[in-house]
Amino acid sequence: MMTATARKVPLLDLQAQHATIGAETIAALLRVVESQKFILGEEVESLERELAPYCGAAHAVGCASGTEALQLALMALEIRPGDSVLTVPFTFFATAGAVASVGARPVFVDIDPVTFNMDMNRVEDALRSHPGVKAIVPVHLFGACADMEPLLHLAGRHNCAVVEDAAQAIGAEYRGRRAGSLGQIGCFSFFPSKNLGGYGDGGLVTTQDSELARKLKALRVHGSVKKYYHEWVGINSRLDALQAAVLRVKFRHLDAWTAARQANAELYRKFLGDASIPVTLPSSASYQT
């Protein structure tokens, strides 16, 4: 009688990924080490110029993490202690944590059981019952955008800013527009396990608004536009040049990696369906056309 043997399947094999781009990344890291310019600078500026159009945004601002991208976005929009911010409970802790970090109060809107993203049928009720809401933070979970058209309509009616938590969604599209280009500010994470991940922490904020971009750049360096002159009270959230150099190498491979992830996802859908295993997988197809 044959017995089944357990086989461990890693969710993400970063060592295998590194093996395919190791020479490129080591050369990029060496370039930064030899320059001895580690904080912001040309590498970060180049990454920002490359990622802004990819995300469909006019401006991109690198920062230290996806968590601080959310925090910087809320600070730039002047979300203050006592304000309420709508978001979802089905997300990583940082989404609500960033709201709490600026003294605001997270108000949770439940998710749609089909998409696993914010249930737009519940948003208007939440806005009516919480008249102090100043911003909405939809999460584009698992690389699929939330249903942004009705959300943006409601946000406009209720005078709310929209901050996209796109930590898992770089390159994702909603009706022909990229994640990070739909709300006032988009927020991305470069944690190593993300689709575009660094060799440590890193983040990015995107916006179409030049004044918001200027403010975000200042807030990431303690609110300073000119050295030692501080227009706002900001935080220390600078993207390291070493991380930017690695991300620039990985960015060249991002679309191919995304296509491979999509192909793998389709295999899971097929095999789970063929096996009649009762697993609900998220789908956003109903509102993407």
N, C-alpha and C positions, 0 to 999 in steps of 0.2 A: 504494500500500500504506500503510495507516494504522499509525502507530507509537504504542506506549503511552507516556504521559507520567507521570512520577513525581508523586505528590501527597503532601505531608506532612500527616499527620493528628496533631495534638497529643494526647497522652494526657490533658492537662488544660489548659484555656484559662482561666487566672485573670483575664485582662483582660476576657474576655467575662462572667465571673461578676461582676466588680466593676462592670461597666457596668449591671447590673440592680439593684445595691444601693448604688451609690456615694453617693447623697444620704443614705441612712440611716447608712452607716458614717462618712461625714465629719461628720455631725451628732453621732454618738456620740463620735468622737474629739475634736471641739471641746468637748463637754461635759466631758471629762476634762481637757483642756488648761486650760479656764477654771477648773476646780476646783483645779488645781495639786496634786492628790492622785494620785500615780503608782504607789505601791507598796502592793499588797493593797488594803484599804479596801472601800468600799461596792460598787464595780463588781465586784470579785472575789467578795465575799460574795453578791451577787445572782446572779452566774453559778453559783456553787456551789449555791445554793438551787434554781435552775432545772434544773440538770443532774442532781442527785442523784435526784429521782423519775423523770426520764426514763430513767436507767440502772437503775432499780429498787433503788437503794441508799438507805440511811438517811443517809449522809454523803458529801460530795464535798469534796475539798481541792485547790485549784489550786496548780500548781507551775510551774517554769520550762521544762520540756520533758518529752517522753515518756520520754526516757532517764532523767532524774532521777526521774520517777514510779516507774520500776522500782527505781531505787537506793533511794529513800525507803521503798518497800514492803519491801524486803529488810532495811533498817536497822530499820524498825519491828518486824519479826518477829524481830529479833536473830539474823539469819544472820551467822555470824562466820567469820574466817579458818580455813580447814581444813574447813569444812562443804562438803557436796556439794549441788548443786542440779540437778534434772533439767530439761532443756528440749530444744528441737529445733535441728538445724543449719540448717534451711531457714527463715531469718528474717533481718531486718536485724541488723547487728552489735551494736546496742545491747542486745539481749536477753541475749546471753552477756557482753557488756561490762559490763553492770550487775552481773552475778554476780561477775565478776572484780574490779570496783571495790570491793566490800566484803570482798575477800580470799577469797571462796569459789571452789569449783571447778565449772565447768559440766560436767555429764554429759549427753551427747547421746543422745536417743532418736529413731530415724529416723521419717520421716513416712509416712503412709498414701498410697499412689499414687492413690487416688480423691479424697480430701479435701484432700491436701497439708498436713494438720494432723497433730499427734502421733498415732502409731500406738498405740492403746491395747493392742493385743496384745503390744507390746514393753515396756510400762511395768512390769509386775510383774517380769519378768526383770531389768530395770535396777535396780529397788528391791532385789531379792534380792542382786544382785551388788555393790551399793554400799550397805551398811548404814548409812553415815553421812549419807544424804540427809535434809536438813532441810526442803526446799521443792521444789515442782514449779511450773514456769512454762510452761503451755501458751500457744501463740500462736494467736489467732483470725485466721488469715491471710485476706487478701482479703475481709474482712468476713464470714466464715463461722466460727461458733463451733466450737471443738474439741469432741469427744464428752465432755462434762463428767461425765455420770452415773457411768460406770465409773471415771473418773479420781478423782472425789471419794470414791468408795467405797474405792479403793486408798489414796488419801492418808489417809483416816481409819484404815484398818487399820495403816498404817505410821507414823502420827503425823507426817505431813508437812503443812505449810501449802501452800496453793495460791494463787499470784499469777497473775492473768490478764493476759497481754500483749494488751490490746485496742486497741492503737494504731490499727489499721485497722477497728475494729469497733463504733464508737459506734452504738447503736440496733439492733445485730444481736441475734437471739433464739435461744435454745436451749430448746425445749420450753416456750415461753411465758414464759421468763425472759430478761432482758436481759444482754448481756455486761457484765461489771463487777459483777454482783450474785451471782455463783455461787461464787467462791472467797473467801478471807479478804480479799483486796484486789484491785481491778481497776485497771489502768493504761492511760491514754489519752494520745494525742499530738495536739497542735493545730498540727503543722507545716503550712505553707500547702497542701500537696498532699493532706492528709487530707480525709475527707468533711466534717468540721467543722474548718476550718483558719483560723488567725489571720493577721495581717499580720507574722508573725515566729514565734519559737519560743513554745511553751507546752505545758503538760501538766496532767493531772488524775489523782488517785487517788480511788477509791471504796471504801467499806466499810460493812458493817452494824454494826460494832462501835464503840461510842462511845468506848471507851478507846483503840482503835487510831486513831480519827479525831483524838482529842486529841494523841496522840503524833506523828502525821503532821504536824499543824499546827505542832507545836513543832519537829520535825526540819527543816522547810523554812526555819526562821529560827534556825539554829544551836542547836537544842534548847531554845529559850527559850519558856516559857509566860508568864512575867512579864518585862517588859523588864529586861535585864541580869542575870537569874537563869536559869541554864541547867541543866536537869535531865538532858540528854543532850548528847553531841557530835553536832551535826547538820551541815547544810550550808546554803549560801545558795541557795535554790531557790524564790523568790517569783514568782508570776504578776503581770505588770505590769497595772495598771488599764487602760492603753490596749489591751492584747490582750484583756482581759476585755470591754471595751466593744464591740470588733469582733465577738468571739465571740457576744455576746448578740444582736447584729443577725443574724449568720449562722445562729444556732440557730433563729430563727423560720422559716427557709427549709429547714432540714435535711431534714425528712421529704419535701418535694417534690423536693429534689435526689436523695435516696436512691431515690425511685421512678423518677426519670429514669435514674439509673445502672442500676437493675434492668432497665428497659425496653431500654436500650442493650445490656446483657449478653445479654438474650434474643435480640436481633437478631444479635449475634456468634455465638451458639450456632446459630441457624437458618442463617445464611449459610455458616458453616464446615461445618455438616452437609450442606447442599445441595451444596456444592462438593467434598464428600468429601476435605477437607483433613485430614490426620492430626494434629490438634492435641488434646491432652488438656486439658480444662478441669476445674477442681476442682468437686466436688459434695459437699454435706453432707446431701443429702436422705435418705439411708439411715438416719440416726440422729436426725433432727429430729422425728419423729412418735412 
